[in-house]
Amino acid sequence: MLEARCHSCTALRGLTSAQQLIAHHMPEKDLSQAVFDLARTYGWLAARYPTWRKTGTTPGVPDLVLVKPGEEVLFVELKRQHGKLTAPQRKWQDALAGLDLDLVWRPSHLLSGLIEGALMPESAT
């Protein structure tokens, strides 16, 4: 039987038991598709760098580059709910941190509405 509540994960507070269960079991590939689709829905240009095949990028490059034309650029690393950054991913995050462009998004961020809020135009909020 799957445990619905995660008592060690503060990111899941405020989510229902069903949402917590989904967050814990959502594959990164599904999170990637959901974020990609949301970004496109809200008018962002999106480039994905899948880890399951070679793309010519250096190790650790963020999974998504999202561009709101003329407004904003986001470099997003996607992780499973309890996934950890690798050393090359941390290097990229550190390099982007000074520019305030680095983000790590997890299933709980999708289910809580945080990701949609970040991508939604201000006029729609």
Backbone hydrogen bonds, N-H to C=O, Kabsch-Sander energy under -0.5 kcal/mol:
donor,donor_aa,acceptor,acceptor_aa,energy
7,H,5,R,-0.6
9,C,6,C,-0.6
10,T,8,S,-0.8
12,L,9,C,-1.3
13,R,10,T,-1.3
15,L,12,L,-2.1
20,Q,16,T,-2.4
21,L,17,S,-2.2
22,I,18,A,-2.3
23,A,19,Q,-2.8
24,H,20,Q,-2.3
25,H,21,L,-1.2
25,H,22,I,-0.5
26,M,22,I,-1.2
30,D,27,P,-0.5
31,L,27,P,-1.9
32,S,28,E,-2.9
33,Q,29,K,-2.0
34,A,30,D,-2.2
35,V,31,L,-2.6
36,F,32,S,-2.7
37,D,33,Q,-2.6
38,L,34,A,-2.3
39,A,35,V,-2.8
40,R,36,F,-2.2
41,T,37,D,-2.2
42,Y,38,L,-1.9
43,G,40,R,-1.5
44,W,39,A,-2.8
45,L,67,V,-3.2
47,A,65,V,-2.2
49,Y,63,D,-3.1
53,R,50,P,-0.6
61,V,58,T,-1.6
64,L,76,V,-2.4
65,V,47,A,-2.4
66,L,64,L,-0.5
66,L,74,L,-2.8
67,V,45,L,-2.7
68,K,72,E,-3.0
71,E,68,K,-3.1
72,E,68,K,-1.8
74,L,66,L,-2.9
75,F,101,L,-2.2
76,V,64,L,-2.8
76,V,74,L,-0.6
77,E,75,F,-0.5
77,E,103,L,-3.0
78,L,76,V,-0.5
79,K,105,W,-2.1
81,Q,23,A,-0.7
83,G,80,R,-1.5
90,R,86,T,-2.6
91,K,87,A,-2.1
92,W,88,P,-1.9
93,Q,89,Q,-2.6
94,D,90,R,-2.8
95,A,91,K,-2.1
96,L,92,W,-2.1
97,A,93,Q,-1.7
98,G,94,D,-0.7
99,L,96,L,-1.4
100,D,97,A,-1.5
101,L,96,L,-1.5
103,L,75,F,-1.5
105,W,77,E,-2.5
109,H,106,R,-1.2
110,L,106,R,-1.3
111,L,107,P,-2.7
112,S,108,S,-1.8
113,G,109,H,-0.5
113,G,110,L,-0.9
114,L,109,H,-0.9
115,I,109,H,-1.7
117,G,113,G,-2.5
118,A,114,L,-1.8
119,L,115,I,-1.7
120,M,116,E,-2.1
124,A,121,P,-1.8
125,T,121,P,-0.5
125,T,122,E,-1.1
